[in-house]
Amino acid sequence: MDTESRLQKMEAQVHQARTRMWIVLLVVLALCLDLLPASALHAILIAFALIAMVYLVVSAISGLRQLRTSRAANAQRLDKILREVIAERTEDRGQDPGL
C-alpha cells in the first residue's frame, strides 16, 4: 500500500471518528435538555449496541482476510528466496567439483 492510499484511509477514519463524536454529542445534548423520552433512549442504545456488534464482526473478518493475504504473500516470498538459495548452491557446486 503506497503512502497516498494510506493517507486517504487515515483521513476517512478521522472523518468517521468525527461523525461518531458529533452523533454522540447530539444524543447527550438531547438527553440533557430532556428532548428525548426514555423509550427513544433505549432505542438509541440498542441501535448503538447493534452497530458496535456489526463493526466488531466486520473488523474481525477484515483482520482475518488481511492475515490470510499476508501469510500467502509471505509464503510466496519465502518460496522465491528458497528457490534462489537452492539455485545459487547448485550453481556453486557445479563450478567447484571439490565441494
Secondary structure, 3 states (H helix, E strand, C coil): CCHHHHHHHHHHHHHHHHHHHHHHHHHHHHHHCCCCCHHHHHHHHHHHHHHHHHHHHHHHHHHHHHHHHHHHHHHHHHHHHHHHHHHHHHHHHHHCCCC
